Structure formats: C-alpha cells, structure tokens
Amino acid sequence: MLAVFDFLVCVSALWAYLQCRRNSITDILAPAGFLLIAAAAIIGTARYAFLPELLTAHKAVSLAASVYGVPAIAIGFFLAAENLGRRRYFQLAAAALLLLSLLAYRDPLFVLLIGVAAQIIWILAAVRFHKVYPGLPLPVAISILFVSVAGLVFARPGSTLSIQNENWFHGLLAIGIVQQGIAFIRIRPRS
C-alpha cells in the first residue's frame, strides 16, 4: 500500500511540474522542486513495492526534496506570480537556496524551519496576488493545509485510524501538490 501512495505523490509531482514549466530558462526553481519530489516518490515506490534496499537512497532524495524542493517550489511560484521570469531573480534565489540547503542539509531544525518558511511564502503569494489572480487563495490554502498536516502530524511512524501514518503522509502530500499545480495554472500568462 505504501508503494501506491508514494506513486500517487510521484504522479502528482510530475503533473504539477508540467503546470509550472514556462519557456524561460530562468524559471528553474519550481520545476526542480517538483522533479526532486517526483524522484523521491519514484524511489519510494520502488522501495515499498519490491526493493527495500533503496531505503538509504529514498531517505537521501526525500531529504533533498524537503530542504531544497519544497522551498524552491514556493519561491518559484512567488517569483512567477510577480512575473519576474525574465530577470535574474530566479537564478539568485536558486543559488542562495542551494547554498543554504547545503550548509544545513541534515539539521532537523533547519528542515522544519525551511518547511515553515515555504508555507509562509505560499501564504504571502495568496495574499499579495488574490486580486490579480482570482481564485488563487483556495488552492494555496488547501495546499498549505494538506502539506502542513502531512508533515506535522503524519511524518512519524505509527498508524492513525488503522492506516499507517506513511500512507496518510503520502496521500495528503499528493493532494497538496496537486493544489500547487492548480495554483500554477491560475497564474499562467494569458495569451
């Protein structure tokens, strides 16, 4: 069952990746973040389905998705909504985030703080752009709710209502990622 839920995360991350792609080479943040999450999820799918020896690789890529991917998606979304795709903001933000992530990669407090910071960036985007992009606050709010509950409540071993917490985590994460993809759809430039 864990393989199925991790596969749902992979599919939702790949779908969201397709929604956030732009034709600008400078927009590397959100696509890189979604691809990191998809990579962690596909390794997790293989691990849970038939290759338990992928545990170390799954943990390493999942950590990279947490400390770089999650905030990269939020920052990329904010910058895309600001319509800054042709400027150097994306490269500067990507480099700064990468450096910060490498410096504090394994610090559990950093992982928590970077996740909270990402959710705050999503909130700021919803507040800042709610008039420019009608309907934006709803998918952002749903994403924040589902991703936060997944990380804060179900990231620990155990079970809730006879369902393993890892399944709850992956299911809620997949829903949150789909909402992020919907948010990217809302800010697409109209031709």
Beta strands, then each sheet from edge to edge (+ up, - down):
strand 1: 159-160
strand 2: 163-164
sheet 1: 1+ 2-
end
